[in-house]
Structure formats: structure tokens, C-alpha cells
């Protein structure tokens, strides 16, 4: 009889606990963002990120969101690759496959004693370690935990500055006033582009290519003696930007010495970037 009473008592206690926990669940529900943050490496949304820092063995790159677009602020001051940086900002929302306290693992065995790179989103530093051969996943360290995640962000930082700078010569966000080629001056007057002072649709087309065409590759600037051509762009506020044409074939190479970068284009783009007209066919 005593054992039956004891069993009933245990059942009553379990029922009471269920009722209390259910009440707590209704009174203090877990918000949707809390549910998500439990499955991600940080609680931040990509839209919350206002600044990034990318550190690797060669350089430190600082990027900030300014007037709705990403700008590199160091070691150069120029437009960032918006697509690449937006993708890098989604690192904050990266879902995790597993998590382990860093104190429970030898960090040197997974490349985190000396990280491959460190990305800081706002004030949260994320160290990149080696990859796990199973499933193409990478180890990330955000103290005090190590996370195993899909390896989809390292490619954006492994190229350094060349992978994060805008691949266009004169991004559309730049308030461009003129572009001086060896053949003449392309200048904006009364809302239209002119060539040597006269309205010319060819000028509008060529300037459009300078503002929209993306380089096939961007590399560190390698001076080659005297440039083939010098091209000067002027902004509406009077700032000048100098470009050196280093090569026409097999690639068109246009350098920005002040940025320490050179932009590579296919030689078929010659009449898109460097000449107003194609020669007449024989």
C-alpha cells in the first residue's frame, strides 16, 4: 500500500512539473531569433554588420559600410566588391554542424593555434582554421568555442585585397566628371557625355564600359617601365585618378599605381576601354 502511495506521489509531482514547465513556456516563449542563434555561430544578422576587418599573413584590410555601400578604408581608400563583402558579412549567420569547447581540443591539430585568417565582424573576431576533409567544412574559433561549418567564406578572403576591391575601374558610385584619353577628352556637360566639347554617343558608351566592365583578374601592381598610355579621370569635386596602360596584348592591363593594383581584361575589350571606334572593315 505504501509503495502504491509513493508511486502516486511521484506521478503527481511529474504532472505538477509538466504543468509548471508548460506555463513557463507560454509566459516566456523562446523568440524566433533566439532559436536561430542557437544553431548559428553568432546571434548577429548580416544586416547588423557595419565594419569588417580581414587579417591574414600578408595584410590587414578594413572595410566599413558608408552611405549604404561597402568601402575599403585601409590599406587603401576605395570601393569594395559589394557582392563579396555582403557574402562575407553572412558569416555571422553561418549555421554550425558541431560545436566544441576550445579547451577540449588541441587547436594546433585543426589549424587554429596560428589561424589561416581572422575576420572581425563589428567586434566579434572569428579565426579560420584548417578544413575537415569530410564534407568540405572548416574549423572556426570564436572563444570559448570551436565550430565546424561549411567552407563557403574563405575563398572571399584568401585573395586578400584583390578579392575584396571593386573589380570595376570607375564604380558607378563615383561622381565622374571627365576621362582624358590620348585621343581626346570625354567630359560630362549638361547631363550628357561629350568628346572634345561636342555631344557624342561614343563617349557615353566608352565611359559606361569604364564604369560597368569587371576585370577578369586583379593583381598587385607590377611596374613595367614607361606605360603605353596614361589616362586621367576627374571627379565632380576636382579629384584626379591616374591610370597607366601597361599592356594591350595578350591582356589589357590597366594599373592604378596609387592603389598598388592592376586590372586585367581580355584584349578583345580594347574598343570598349581605349578607343572610341573600331576600324572600318576592309
N, C-alpha and C positions, 0 to 999 in steps of 0.2 A: 504493500500500500504506500509505503514511504517512497519507494522508487518511482511509483506512478505519479505521485505528487511532485517529486523532483523533476520528472520529465515534463509535466505540465508547466511547471515554473520556468523551465528552460525555454519552452515553446512561447510562453507569454513574453519572456524577455526578448526573444528573437523577433516576435511580432512587434513589440514596442520599438525595438531598434530600427526595424524596417520603416515603421510609421515616422519616426523622428528623422531618419535619413531622407525619406521621401519629402517631408515638409521642408527640410533644409534645401533640397534640390529645387523645390518650387520657389522658395524665398530667395535663394542665392544661385540662380542658374549660371552655368558657365557660358560666357559670351562666345559668339562665333569666332571672334578674333583670338580669344584665349585658346579655343580648341585648335585653331590653325597654328598658333605659336608653339603649341606642344609638339607639333610634328615638323617644325622648321628649325633652322639653326639660329635664327634671331626672331624677335617679335616685330621687327620693323617691316613696313611696306616699302617697296621700291620708290614710291612717290614721296616717302619721308626723307629720302637721301638728298642732302643739299651739297655735300662735298665728299670727294673721294681722294684717297692717296694710294698710289701704286708704288711699291718698293720692290726692287729686285737687286741682283748683284751689281748692276751697272748704273742705275739711276733711280731717282725718286721723282714721281710725276704727281703734281697736284691739280685737281680738277674741281671746278665749282659750278653750280647752277646759277646763271646770271640772266635775268630777264627771260626766263623760260627756256634757255638753251645752255648746253654744257660748254664751258670754256676752260682750256688748259691755262693755268696761271703760273706754273713753274715745271720745268726749267725754261720754257718759252711761254709767251703770251699769245695764244692763237685759238682758233675754233677747234673744238674736239669733234671726233667722229660721233655724231649723236646716236647712231644705231648701236655702235659698240659700247658706249658708256651707259646707255639705257639698259642694255643687256647686262652689263657688269653690275648695275645697281640692283638687278633682280637677284643677285647673290644673297641679299638679305632675306629673300623669301624661299631660298633653296630648301626643298624637302629633304629630310635625312633618312638614310636607310638604317643606320645604327648609331649609337652614342655610347661613349665610354669615358669615365673619369680619366684625365690625363695622368693622374698619379698611379693608375693601374697598368700603364703600358710604357715600354721603353721608346721614347719619342725618336730616338736615333734610328730605330728599325723601320719607321714609316716616314722618314724624311722631314721630321718636324723639329729635330734638335737644331738644325740650320735650315730654315724653311726655303723652299724654292722662290717664294714671293710672299709679300704681305699686302693685303688690301684693307684699307681702313675706310669704313663707311660711316660718315659722321664721326663718332668717337669709338666705334667698335672695330677693333683690329682682328683680322681673320688671316691666319697663317696657312699657306698652301704647302702640303707635304707631297709625298710620292703617291702614285696610283696603285690601286689594288687591281691585280690582273683579272680578277673575276668581275665582269660587268662594267669595265671601264669606269671605275669610281675612284675618287680622290679623297685623301685624308685632309681634313681641315681642323685647325685648332682655334677655338675660342675659349680661353681659360674660364672654368676649370675642365672643360670637356673637349674630347676629340670626336669629330663627326665623320662619317663616311657618306659621301654624296656623289651624285652623277657628275662626271668631269666635263662640264659644258662651259665653264668660265675661264679656265686657264689659258685657252687659246687667245683670248682678248688681251691678256696681259703679257704673254710670253714674248711678243714682238716689241715690247717697250713702247717708246714714243711713236714709232712708225705705225703701230697698230691702233693707236688711240687718237691720232690727229686727223682732222677732216681731210679726206682724200681729194678734195677739190682745190684748185688753185686760188680761186676767189669766191669763197662761200657766199650764197645769196644774202646772208645776214649782214655782209659788209656793204656799207653805203658807198658804192663805187661811183667815181666821177669821170675818170678817164683812164685810157690804156694806150700807152705810146709804144707802137711797134716800129721797127726800122723803116717800114713802108709808109708810115704816117700816124696821125693822132686820131684815135677813136675817143669821142667825148660826148657826154650827155648834155643836151641843151633842150630846154623846154619840154622835158619828159621824153625825148627821143634821142637815139644814138646817131651821131654824125661821124663822117670821115673827112678829116681836114676841113671842118667847118660846114660841110654840106650833109643834109639828111641822106642816109644810105642804109638800106635794109641789110646789106652785107655786114655792116658794123654791128648791128643788133644781133645778127646770127653769131658772129665770132665772139662777141662779149658773152653771149648766152652759153657758149661752149666753155669758156673760161670759168663760168660760174657754176656749171652743172656737171661737166665731164669729170668722172672719177678716175684717178690714176690707177693703172694696173698694179703698181707697186710703189711704195715709198721707202727710201733708204737714207742712211746718213750721207750728208753732203761730202762729195769727193772732188775737190778742185782739179781741173784738167788744163791748167794753163789759161790762155786767153779764151773767154767764152766766144761762141759763134755769134751770139746776139745778146743784147741787153734790152729788156722790156721793163717799163716802169708803169705801175698802176698808181693812181692818185685817188684818195678817198674824198668825200664831201667836206671833211674837216681839214683838208690840206695835208694829210699824212701820205708819204710816198712808200711804195713797196717795190723793191727791185728783184727782178728775176733774171737769171742767166740761162741761156740756152746752151747746154753743154754738148748735145749730140742730136743729130737728126736720124741717123741710122746706126745700128739696126733698131734702136729705140729712140724716141724723142725723150730727152732728159732735160727737164726744166728745174733749175735749182733755186732755192731760197737761202742764200748764204746767211741771212740774219737768223733764220730758224735752224740752220745746220741740217737741212733736209733737201732731198731732191726727189722729184716726182717723175715717174716713168710712164710713158704712153706708147702705144703701138705706132710705128711710123706711118701707118695709114691715116693717122689723125693730124697729119701736117696741115691740111687745108681746113681743119676745124680750129686749129690753135694759132697758126703762124702766118697764114696768108688769106687774103680776102677772097681770091678767085682761084679756081682750078684752071690750069692751062687749057686752051681750046684743043679739041681732038684734031689730029691730022686728017 
